[in-house]
């Protein structure tokens, strides 16, 4: 069976998903190098992430670096709310569609996987002909969606985006549609819609490092207690709130906020204003691309993982990694982190609009970390998010007997009746 995997973007979860699928194809005894085709951009092929995560599988999978680079930040939500981006948005969508259809005709696969289907779906809706859409609907195409408010949108602009996302999901010409966020599938099931499935977010095992080795990798003092935001920090990362919380909290000298990963330029002024925390040893910054070893070190040295974001309802890979590493989580009262904390008791939440209570919340989070014991169900959650469970569901979900290992579903972890339905 020849599988074509189409991914126009790179870095972060985009590369992680491709690595999981490439690893699975390379390990499966019934799949040859020609059976797994990764269709990516040239920018991806020349990136550090590719060198570390995809290049090791080049002799086991086929690489087609024919996709033109387009900005990932341009989507239907921004196009509908900011008229000046309509033209570049349409150009990007047309480029994605042309590259997808050309790859489809060139490789003639038996199955197509689109691990980040939000943008390609918009491209197909806008630019595929009626005949092309009919052909797509007749093919086994596995499409994974990421963006959604899952019914949690409050602002008018967010509600508008939410409606546009749902329209895309409904109109996308794919045979099987998935979400990585259980908030979304719960929301749909609560309304009697069962056409979408929950897909694991593939999470790789961290490298086996001792606390001392992890601290040394990032140049840290292993005797300190770290609250870590690990990985890329985009513009919605609540860094202003976090630095305020550390400044307001009455904490021992060994309690430290660690920001490790590339930090969005919008936060530069905030961090410049946090020099007092740095001088006091309360804030450590590692603004850099993190290798696999450095990323592992960041999670393993953290006593509590704090991916605190503003108005961010998508699944958080930071939370998934923390859960698999047995680390507690400190997150906003809204979004995936709060959802998982409510379901599994894995941490503490904080309202990022309550600045006067930030210090007390940070104190409580550090205290919680000192006595945290993971819920026994975390082992099942870890298995659900295994990379081979993700790849097995997309490649062999329709033929589970061919999968490398038995495919684990979400209901096997939470049961049929344990649901958290958004209003």
Secondary structure as GFF3:
##gff-version 3
##sequence-region A 1 423
A	DSSP	beta_strand	3	6	.	.	.	ID=ss1
A	DSSP	alpha_helix	12	27	.	.	.	ID=ss2
A	DSSP	three_ten_helix	33	35	.	.	.	ID=ss3
A	DSSP	beta_strand	36	41	.	.	.	ID=ss4
A	DSSP	alpha_helix	42	45	.	.	.	ID=ss5
A	DSSP	alpha_helix	48	53	.	.	.	ID=ss6
A	DSSP	three_ten_helix	55	57	.	.	.	ID=ss7
A	DSSP	beta_strand	62	67	.	.	.	ID=ss8
A	DSSP	alpha_helix	76	81	.	.	.	ID=ss9
A	DSSP	three_ten_helix	83	85	.	.	.	ID=ss10
A	DSSP	alpha_helix	86	107	.	.	.	ID=ss11
A	DSSP	beta_strand	111	114	.	.	.	ID=ss12
A	DSSP	alpha_helix	117	127	.	.	.	ID=ss13
A	DSSP	alpha_helix	130	137	.	.	.	ID=ss14
A	DSSP	beta_strand	141	145	.	.	.	ID=ss15
A	DSSP	alpha_helix	156	171	.	.	.	ID=ss16
A	DSSP	beta_strand	176	179	.	.	.	ID=ss17
A	DSSP	alpha_helix	182	189	.	.	.	ID=ss18
A	DSSP	beta_strand	196	198	.	.	.	ID=ss19
A	DSSP	alpha_helix	211	217	.	.	.	ID=ss20
A	DSSP	beta_strand	225	230	.	.	.	ID=ss21
A	DSSP	alpha_helix	239	248	.	.	.	ID=ss22
A	DSSP	beta_strand	255	260	.	.	.	ID=ss23
A	DSSP	three_ten_helix	265	267	.	.	.	ID=ss24
A	DSSP	alpha_helix	268	272	.	.	.	ID=ss25
A	DSSP	alpha_helix	275	279	.	.	.	ID=ss26
A	DSSP	beta_strand	283	286	.	.	.	ID=ss27
A	DSSP	alpha_helix	292	301	.	.	.	ID=ss28
A	DSSP	beta_strand	302	305	.	.	.	ID=ss29
A	DSSP	alpha_helix	317	324	.	.	.	ID=ss30
A	DSSP	beta_strand	328	332	.	.	.	ID=ss31
A	DSSP	alpha_helix	336	344	.	.	.	ID=ss32
A	DSSP	beta_strand	347	350	.	.	.	ID=ss33
A	DSSP	three_ten_helix	355	357	.	.	.	ID=ss34
A	DSSP	alpha_helix	358	370	.	.	.	ID=ss35
A	DSSP	alpha_helix	378	384	.	.	.	ID=ss36
A	DSSP	alpha_helix	387	396	.	.	.	ID=ss37
A	DSSP	three_ten_helix	400	402	.	.	.	ID=ss38
A	DSSP	alpha_helix	411	414	.	.	.	ID=ss39
###
